[in-house]
Amino acid sequence: MKNLIVRDWMCPNVITINQELRIERAWEVMTRRGIRHLPVVKNARLVGIVTERDLKRALFPATPLAWIPHCGKPHATGAPQDLPVEAIMTKAVLTVTPTDPLLTAVMCMVTKKIGSLPVVNDAYGLVGIVTDTDLLKALVFLLSQEPNPSEPAAAYHAAAAYGRLHTETSAHELSA
């Protein structure tokens, strides 16, 4: 079967936030929307990502959160929920492009033990996100196919169509 590409399985309508949004508000967005990854954008460019785990660590620490590194120096935080997302987001974000093979995304997520990869264009503009759930949908599709060596293109296009079925939510950027 022809290699599947990221574009066919990513969600192109990504809910994003900006770096000034307070952690507590980001948590509300995540829980209300039922998502676990929030790309952080500034001027339509990806600048970071915050995950459900990041927010849980900040909002529900085992011990009070007293210091968070900021620009290489610790600074007092006050109440964790009052911090901007920028204080806890991952800034060195691993990404893929829409034309990358899906296997590239899978291998990156497995080796780095991460649950999503933002999909960016050449200008580092966010064009989608591929999550572990998207990869499981691709796996279900592939495992449910009867092998037919004479029709690899048809199977590829069917996989692409199936991948686009789960992208019905609209894009949405929230501001602080």
C-alpha positions as CSV (number, residue, x, y, z in Angstrom):
1,M,0.0,0.0,0.0
2,K,1.2,3.5,-0.8
3,N,2.5,5.5,2.2
4,L,-0.1,7.5,4.0
5,I,0.7,11.1,4.6
6,V,0.0,13.4,7.6
7,R,-2.4,15.6,5.7
8,D,-4.8,12.7,5.3
9,W,-5.1,12.0,9.1
10,M,-4.4,15.3,10.8
11,C,-7.2,17.5,12.2
12,P,-6.9,20.8,10.2
13,N,-9.2,22.8,12.5
14,V,-7.1,23.3,15.6
15,I,-8.2,25.0,18.8
16,T,-5.4,27.3,19.8
17,I,-4.5,29.7,22.5
18,N,-2.1,32.6,22.9
19,Q,0.8,32.7,25.4
20,E,-0.8,35.3,27.7
21,L,-3.9,33.2,28.4
22,R,-4.0,32.2,32.1
23,I,-3.4,28.6,33.0
24,E,-6.8,28.3,34.6
25,R,-8.5,29.5,31.5
26,A,-6.5,27.1,29.3
27,W,-7.7,24.3,31.6
28,E,-11.3,25.4,31.1
29,V,-10.9,25.4,27.3
30,M,-9.3,22.0,27.3
31,T,-11.9,20.4,29.6
32,R,-14.9,22.0,27.8
33,R,-13.6,21.0,24.4
34,G,-12.5,17.5,25.4
35,I,-9.0,17.9,24.1
36,R,-5.5,17.2,25.6
37,H,-3.2,19.4,23.5
38,L,-3.4,23.2,22.9
39,P,-1.0,24.7,20.4
40,V,0.1,28.2,21.4
41,V,0.3,30.7,18.5
42,K,1.5,34.3,18.1
43,N,0.9,36.2,14.9
44,A,-0.4,33.0,13.3
45,R,2.9,31.2,14.0
46,L,3.4,28.3,16.4
47,V,5.4,29.3,19.5
48,G,4.6,26.5,21.9
49,I,2.3,23.8,23.1
50,V,0.6,23.1,26.4
51,T,-0.7,19.6,27.3
52,E,-3.2,18.3,29.8
53,R,-0.3,17.0,31.8
54,D,1.4,20.4,31.9
55,L,-1.8,22.0,33.2
56,K,-2.4,19.3,35.8
57,R,1.1,19.7,37.1
58,A,0.6,23.5,37.4
59,L,-2.9,23.5,38.8
60,F,-2.9,20.4,41.0
61,P,0.7,20.1,42.3
62,A,1.5,17.5,45.0
63,T,3.3,20.4,46.7
64,P,2.7,24.1,46.3
65,L,4.1,25.5,43.2
66,A,6.5,28.2,44.4
67,W,8.9,28.7,41.5
68,I,8.8,28.3,37.8
69,P,11.9,28.9,35.6
70,H,11.4,32.0,33.4
71,C,14.1,33.0,30.9
72,G,16.6,30.8,32.8
73,K,15.9,32.4,36.2
74,P,13.4,31.2,38.8
75,H,10.7,33.7,39.7
76,A,7.9,33.7,42.2
77,T,4.6,32.6,40.7
78,G,1.9,33.6,43.1
79,A,-1.2,31.4,42.5
80,P,-0.5,28.8,39.8
81,Q,-3.8,29.5,38.1
82,D,-2.8,33.1,37.6
83,L,0.3,32.3,35.6
84,P,0.2,32.8,31.8
85,V,0.5,29.6,29.7
86,E,3.9,30.9,28.5
87,A,5.3,29.9,31.9
88,I,4.6,26.2,31.5
89,M,4.3,25.6,27.7
90,T,6.9,23.6,25.8
91,K,8.7,26.1,23.5
92,A,10.9,23.6,21.6
93,V,8.0,22.0,19.9
94,L,8.5,18.9,17.7
95,T,6.4,19.3,14.5
96,V,5.7,17.6,11.1
97,T,4.5,19.0,7.8
98,P,1.4,18.0,5.9
99,T,3.4,16.1,3.3
100,D,5.4,14.0,5.8
101,P,4.7,10.3,5.8
102,L,2.4,9.3,8.6
103,L,5.1,6.8,9.7
104,T,7.4,9.8,10.4
105,A,4.8,11.2,12.9
106,V,4.2,7.8,14.5
107,M,7.9,7.2,15.0
108,C,8.5,10.6,16.4
109,M,5.6,10.3,18.8
110,V,6.7,6.8,19.9
111,T,10.3,7.6,20.4
112,K,9.7,11.0,22.2
113,K,6.7,9.6,24.1
114,I,4.4,12.4,23.2
115,G,0.7,12.4,22.4
116,S,0.5,14.9,19.5
117,L,2.5,16.8,16.8
118,P,1.5,20.2,15.5
119,V,1.5,20.3,11.7
120,V,3.1,23.4,10.3
121,N,3.8,24.9,6.9
122,D,7.1,26.3,5.6
123,A,6.6,29.5,7.5
124,Y,5.9,27.6,10.8
125,G,2.3,28.5,10.5
126,L,0.0,26.0,12.2
127,V,-2.1,24.1,9.7
128,G,-3.2,21.1,11.8
129,I,-2.4,18.7,14.5
130,V,-2.0,14.9,14.5
131,T,-2.7,13.1,17.8
132,D,-2.4,9.6,19.1
133,T,-6.2,9.3,18.5
134,D,-5.7,10.1,14.9
135,L,-3.0,7.5,14.6
136,L,-5.3,4.9,16.2
137,K,-8.0,5.8,13.6
138,A,-5.4,5.2,10.9
139,L,-4.5,1.9,12.4
140,V,-8.1,0.8,12.6
141,F,-8.6,1.7,9.0
142,L,-5.4,-0.2,7.9
143,L,-6.2,-3.3,9.9
144,S,-9.8,-3.4,8.6
145,Q,-8.6,-3.5,4.9
146,E,-8.4,-6.6,2.8
147,P,-5.0,-6.7,1.1
148,N,-5.5,-6.0,-2.6
149,P,-2.1,-5.5,-4.3
150,S,-3.7,-4.6,-7.6
151,E,-5.5,-1.5,-6.0
152,P,-3.0,0.3,-3.7
153,A,-4.1,3.8,-5.0
154,A,-7.8,3.1,-4.2
155,A,-7.0,2.0,-0.7
156,Y,-4.8,5.1,-0.2
157,H,-7.6,7.4,-1.3
158,A,-10.1,5.6,0.9
159,A,-7.8,6.1,3.8
160,A,-7.5,9.8,3.0
161,A,-11.3,10.2,2.9
162,Y,-11.7,8.3,6.2
163,G,-9.1,10.6,7.8
164,R,-11.0,13.7,6.8
165,L,-14.2,12.5,8.4
166,H,-13.1,13.3,11.9
167,T,-12.3,17.0,11.2
168,E,-15.7,18.6,11.7
169,T,-14.9,21.0,14.5
170,S,-14.2,24.6,13.6
171,A,-10.9,26.4,14.2
172,H,-10.9,28.6,17.2
173,E,-8.3,30.9,18.7
174,L,-8.9,32.2,22.2
175,S,-7.4,35.4,23.6
176,A,-6.5,36.3,27.1
